[in-house]
Amino acid sequence: MYIKALTLWLATGTEAAAALIIGLATVEATIGALLLFLPGIGRHSDPQAAKEEVRLRLGRWLAVALEFELGADILRTAVAPTWSEIGQLAAIAAIRTLLNYFLQKEIDKAEAQSAMAGEPRATSDQGTAP
């Protein structure tokens, strides 16, 4: 009984962390996008590249949040009392996994195109967030 309650509490906390990540990433992307409208503020001389950077950064954060959501799904599956709930959680987990897979594929493709164009990419090993 206590383990089930603790697991559900952890799942809720993990979902809250995902929501916080999504919210902060959205704020960051919104600010980044709005700054592109101000002349001379953008980090790139190419406006398309600057837009792509904002989009990819948001995409990376969304991928992180999807991983948190998947973790919450796994925790809930561990204590799901009925086969119906287990099935629903499995379907949700599969959808989130597919979303994350295709999002990561798109990010990788855009980063490869940026690398081929000779543009520096913002990666976590260069001191920026994922």
CORBELZI-V754389 format. One record per residue. N is the residue number from 1. SS is DSSP state (a for helix, b for strand, c for the rest). Layout:
BEGIN
n:N ss:SS
n:N ss:SS
END
This chain:
BEGIN
n:1 ss:c
n:2 ss:a
n:3 ss:a
n:4 ss:a
n:5 ss:a
n:6 ss:a
n:7 ss:a
n:8 ss:a
n:9 ss:a
n:10 ss:a
n:11 ss:a
n:12 ss:a
n:13 ss:a
n:14 ss:a
n:15 ss:a
n:16 ss:a
n:17 ss:a
n:18 ss:a
n:19 ss:a
n:20 ss:a
n:21 ss:a
n:22 ss:a
n:23 ss:a
n:24 ss:a
n:25 ss:a
n:26 ss:a
n:27 ss:a
n:28 ss:a
n:29 ss:a
n:30 ss:a
n:31 ss:a
n:32 ss:a
n:33 ss:a
n:34 ss:a
n:35 ss:a
n:36 ss:c
n:37 ss:c
n:38 ss:c
n:39 ss:c
n:40 ss:c
n:41 ss:c
n:42 ss:c
n:43 ss:c
n:44 ss:c
n:45 ss:c
n:46 ss:c
n:47 ss:a
n:48 ss:a
n:49 ss:a
n:50 ss:a
n:51 ss:a
n:52 ss:a
n:53 ss:a
n:54 ss:a
n:55 ss:a
n:56 ss:a
n:57 ss:a
n:58 ss:a
n:59 ss:a
n:60 ss:a
n:61 ss:a
n:62 ss:a
n:63 ss:a
n:64 ss:a
n:65 ss:a
n:66 ss:a
n:67 ss:a
n:68 ss:a
n:69 ss:a
n:70 ss:a
n:71 ss:a
n:72 ss:a
n:73 ss:a
n:74 ss:a
n:75 ss:a
n:76 ss:a
n:77 ss:a
n:78 ss:a
n:79 ss:a
n:80 ss:c
n:81 ss:c
n:82 ss:c
n:83 ss:a
n:84 ss:a
n:85 ss:a
n:86 ss:a
n:87 ss:a
n:88 ss:a
n:89 ss:a
n:90 ss:a
n:91 ss:a
n:92 ss:a
n:93 ss:a
n:94 ss:a
n:95 ss:a
n:96 ss:a
n:97 ss:a
n:98 ss:a
n:99 ss:a
n:100 ss:a
n:101 ss:a
n:102 ss:a
n:103 ss:a
n:104 ss:a
n:105 ss:a
n:106 ss:a
n:107 ss:a
n:108 ss:a
n:109 ss:a
n:110 ss:a
n:111 ss:a
n:112 ss:a
n:113 ss:a
n:114 ss:a
n:115 ss:a
n:116 ss:a
n:117 ss:c
n:118 ss:c
n:119 ss:c
n:120 ss:c
n:121 ss:c
n:122 ss:c
n:123 ss:c
n:124 ss:a
n:125 ss:a
n:126 ss:a
n:127 ss:c
n:128 ss:c
n:129 ss:c
n:130 ss:c
END
